[in-house]
């Protein structure tokens, strides 16, 4: 699907919930820069450094990571 074109179901869901849909322009990468950077850090600092025994252990580590990241 081309960037900048909302899916009808997403638009309807936003209206139903009373929220505003946020979309970037086709040639603007700055909208996503912050979150892309965060996910890069998350992968380097958590995901690639260890193996997880289960989804539950991953979730616990993720919650700890997010708490530490938020409170830096």
C-alpha positions in Angstrom: 0.0 0.0 0.0 1.4 3.4 -0.9 2.5 5.6 2.0 0.1 8.4 2.9 -3.0 6.6 1.9 -5.1 5.5 4.9 -6.9 2.2 4.9 -10.6 2.7 5.1 -11.0 0.4 8.1 -8.3 2.4 10.0 -10.0 5.7 9.3 -13.4 4.4 10.4 -11.9 2.9 13.6 -10.3 6.3 14.4 -13.5 8.1 13.9 -15.4 5.5 16.0 -12.9 6.0 18.9 -12.8 9.8 18.5 -9.1 9.8 17.7 -7.1 11.5 15.0 -5.1 9.5 12.5 -1.5 10.5 12.2 0.3 9.9 8.9 3.5 11.2 7.4 4.0 12.7 4.0 5.4 10.4 1.4 8.9 11.9 1.3 9.1 12.8 5.0 11.2 10.4 7.1 11.4 12.7 10.1 8.0 11.6 11.5 9.4 8.1 12.2 13.0 9.0 13.1 12.4 9.0 16.9 10.6 5.7 17.0 12.9 4.0 14.5 15.9 5.1 16.7 14.1 3.7 19.8 13.5 0.3 18.2 17.1 0.2 17.0 18.3 0.8 20.6 15.8 -1.8 21.9 17.2 -4.4 19.5 20.8 -3.6 20.3 20.4 -3.3 24.0 17.9 -6.1 24.7 16.9 -8.4 21.9 20.3 -9.2 20.4 22.2 -9.6 23.7 20.3 -12.5 25.1 18.1 -15.5 24.4 14.8 -15.8 26.1 13.4 -19.0 27.5 9.8 -18.0 26.9 7.6 -15.2 25.8 6.9 -14.5 29.5 10.6 -14.0 30.2 10.9 -11.7 27.2 7.9 -9.7 28.4 9.4 -9.3 31.9 12.7 -8.1 30.4 11.0 -5.8 28.0 9.0 -4.2 30.8 12.2 -3.7 32.8 13.9 -2.3 29.7 11.0 0.1 29.0 10.9 1.2 32.6 14.7 1.9 32.7 14.6 3.6 29.3 11.7 5.9 30.4 13.4 6.8 33.7 16.9 7.5 32.4 
